[in-house]
């Protein structure tokens, strides 16, 4: 029996690693991506407009949070992150 070389539904849904966007980024990466300064990123944290997470001793920004901010969508504030 000959098998088709078509990916199954699970494989088709997964992108190759080089096409996936990261789940989170550093403050520097977020500033560069959004075209703003690091200080602006920290002000956005303080105002609650941008979500952050602590991963060990590093502050990271969820990519989805930065995209929501840039697209003008509200984010879900999580008090534990402030």
C-alpha positions as CSV (number, residue, x, y, z in Angstrom):
1,X,0.0,0.0,0.0
2,X,1.4,3.4,-1.0
3,X,1.2,6.2,1.5
4,X,0.6,9.8,0.5
5,X,3.2,12.3,1.5
6,X,0.5,14.7,2.7
7,X,0.8,15.7,6.4
8,X,-2.0,14.7,8.7
9,X,-4.2,17.3,10.4
10,X,-1.9,17.5,13.4
11,X,1.3,18.0,11.4
12,X,-0.4,20.5,9.1
13,X,-1.5,22.6,12.1
14,X,2.1,22.8,13.5
15,X,4.4,25.3,11.8
16,X,8.0,24.7,11.4
17,X,10.1,26.3,14.2
18,X,11.4,29.0,12.0
19,X,7.9,30.2,11.2
20,X,6.6,30.2,14.8
21,X,6.6,33.4,16.8
22,X,8.0,33.3,20.3
23,X,5.5,33.1,23.2
24,X,7.4,35.8,25.1
25,X,10.2,38.3,24.5
26,X,12.6,40.4,26.6
27,X,12.0,44.0,27.3
28,X,14.6,44.9,24.8
29,X,13.0,42.7,22.1
30,X,9.6,44.1,22.8
31,X,10.8,47.7,22.6
32,X,12.5,46.9,19.3
33,X,9.5,45.1,17.9
34,X,7.1,47.9,18.9
35,X,9.5,50.6,17.8
36,X,9.6,52.3,21.3
37,X,12.1,52.7,24.0
38,X,12.7,50.4,27.0
39,X,11.4,53.2,29.2
40,X,8.2,53.2,27.3
41,X,7.8,49.5,27.8
42,X,8.3,50.0,31.6
43,X,5.7,52.9,31.6
44,X,3.3,50.5,29.8
45,X,3.8,48.0,32.6
46,X,3.2,50.6,35.3
47,X,0.0,51.8,33.6
48,X,-1.3,48.2,33.3
49,X,-1.4,48.5,29.5
50,X,1.2,45.7,28.9
51,X,1.4,42.4,30.7
52,X,4.7,41.1,32.0
53,X,5.8,37.8,33.6
54,X,8.9,37.0,35.7
55,X,10.7,33.9,34.5
56,X,13.4,33.2,37.1
57,X,15.1,36.6,37.4
58,X,14.1,37.9,33.9
59,X,11.1,40.0,33.0
60,X,9.4,38.9,29.8
61,X,6.5,40.2,27.8
62,X,3.9,37.9,26.4
63,X,3.9,38.3,22.6
64,X,0.1,38.2,22.6
65,X,0.0,41.1,25.1
66,X,2.3,43.2,22.9
67,X,0.2,42.4,19.8
68,X,-3.0,43.3,21.7
69,X,-1.5,46.6,22.7
70,X,-0.4,47.5,19.2
71,X,-3.7,46.4,17.7
72,X,-5.6,48.5,20.3
73,X,-7.3,45.5,22.0
74,X,-7.7,45.5,25.8
75,X,-5.6,43.0,27.8
76,X,-6.7,41.0,30.8
77,X,-4.9,42.5,33.8
78,X,-3.5,40.0,36.2
79,X,-2.9,41.5,39.7
80,X,-0.2,39.0,40.5
81,X,2.0,40.4,37.8
82,X,2.0,44.0,39.0
